[in-house]
Amino acid sequence: MKRLFAFVFTAFLSTFVLAQDMAPDVLVRTVTEDVLAAVRQDKDIQNGNTQKTIALIQTKVLPYFNFQRMTSLAVGRDWRQATPQQKEMLARQFQELLVRTYSNALSSYRDQTVRYRPFKMNPGETDVLVRTEVLQPGGRPIQLDYSLEKSDKGWKVYDVVVAGVSLVTNYRETFAQEIRAGGIDGLIRSLEAKNKSLAAGKAA
């Protein structure tokens, strides 16, 4: 058992280290295809098993997202008012909200495929956009783009643009309203309530 654990840990670590050295477009393609392959093979996920879907996202997607940056962009200028503890709580709750939103999308996956648009990056560039399209049988392609920045831990996604609409920008006005009504703590409470509601809905 110890040898098996050591093997699995080493394999995961090797994959993570390899991902740190990937070009941003290769990283997006690799993670996307890995996730879709897992969904295709798992009937429980296709039938709406939330726990398995969230576990898949936590393992294969979260390591490549910068939720602290995403949260700061979504909160906007009010981010500067937050204490370090509030920033941590905001990022944690926003991450949970996005994970649950993404899990709902994955559970509705059927026969969609992804087309990767041509990608160019200038030498030394540290902020890029990787463009893709989700192809749906009988429907129009959906543009799905990823904004990534390079850190000392490799490339990380900090925004997702769906059909031309930025994820973080889409939340900004709602977050601003919550902050005007109840301050940073009010926004945290609102996110906590939303996540509890989503969790209870799935449990039911």
Order of alpha helices (4+ residues) and beta strands (2+ residues): alpha-alpha-alpha-alpha-alpha-alpha-beta-beta-beta-beta-beta-alpha
